[in-house]
């Protein structure tokens, strides 16, 4: 019996969602990379250190630095020193990027509706539980490797 590969399906869904969303993001005036950065900063909360955002994006803080500077210059992010540790740089959304993130969230919901059209709610519940477990397993594996 052939093993069911969940990772390849997750990757395919990600790629298809990106293809669906990219033209809509362009209409908002942003790229896929900007989408990822802004939503990561938004999801990290008010104390989103540059190091934490880089970790969540899977890049080094040094790699992220140029992109952050570009987004600061474009008026999409602010960068300041942490009140707790002056060596730590904290990233925040600007009012302009907060509006973009609200629009992005609308697109994500629209994308989700397109993905799940015709799928029974019970099947979606089971799929969500399976994906939650998959994420927990991967997080545990990463924690063990760190």
N, C-alpha and C positions, 0 to 999 in steps of 0.2 A: 504494500500500500504506500502511495506517495504522500509525503508529509505536506500539509497545507502551510504555505508560506504567507504569514500575515504581513510581514514587513514589506514585501514587494507590493502588496495591495495598498498599504498605508502610503507608500511612496507614490504610487500611481494616483491615488486620490489627491495627495498634496499637489502633484504636477498638474492634474486636471483643474483643481481649484485655482491654482496660480494662473493657468491659461485663461480661465473664465474671468478672474478678477483683474488681471493686468490692464486690459483696455479701460476698465472702469476706474482704476487707480489713475491712469493717465488723464482721464477726464477731471479728476480731482487735482491734477498737477503734481502727482508724486509717482515715484518708481516703486517696484516691488521691494527694493532694499530700504527705501524710506518707510514704506509700510511696515516692514519688519522692525526697524529701529523705533519708530514712534509707538507701535503697539507694545513693544518690549518695555520701553520706558514707562508707558501708561500702566502696564500690568505690574511693574516692579514697585510702583507706589511713590510716595513723596521722598523717600530716602534712596532713590535709585542711584547707587554709585556707578561710576563708569565701569569699574571692575565687575560689578554684579551684572550690568547690562551686557558686557562683553561675554561673561560666562554663559548667560542665558542665550546669547546669539551663537555661541560656540566659536568665538574668536578671541584673540588676545586683546588686552586693553590698548596696547600700542597700535594694533591693527585698527581698532575702532576709533582711535584718536583723530585721524584725518577726517573720517566721516562725520564725527561729532562736530568738529570745527566747521565743516561745510554746512551742517544743519544749523549751527549757531548763527553763522553768517547769513543764512537764508531766513532767519527768524522763526525757525521751527523748534529749536531747543534753547534752553539756557543751561549754563554750566557754572557752578559755583563751588566754593570750598565747603566741606561739611562743617557744621558748627561743633561737632564732636572731635573731628580729626582733620586738621588743615591740609593734610597730605591727600585726603580723599576728595575726589571731585564728584559732585552730585549733579545729575541730569534731571531737568524738568521740562515738561511741555510748555510751550507758550500758548496764550489764548488762541492764536491762529491754528496751531497744531492740535489743540484740544477739539476745535471744530472739525478738523480733518479726521481725527480719531473717531468722533461721533459718526461721521459719514462712513468711515471704514466699518464701524460696528454694524451699521445698516447693511452694508454690502456683505458682511459675513453672514448676517441673518438671511439675506436674500440667497446667498450661495448655499447655505444650509438647507433652505427650502427646496432649491433646485436639486440638491444631492439626494434628499430624502423623499422626494415626491413619489407616491405610490408604495412606499414602504410602511407596513403596518406599525402603529405605535409600540406594540409589544416587541416587535423585532428591533426597533430603535432602542428600546430600553435594554434589551439583551446586548446589542452591539455596543452601547455606551458602557455598560458594566464590563464587557470584555476589554474594551479599549482602556478603561480606567485601570484595570488589572495589568494590562500590558505596560502602561506608563509606570505603574508602581514597581513592576519587575525591573524595568530599565533603570529607574531611579535608584533602586536598591543595588543593582549591578554597578552603576556608576559610583555610588557611595563606597562600595567595597573596593573599587579600583583607586579611589582618591587617597 
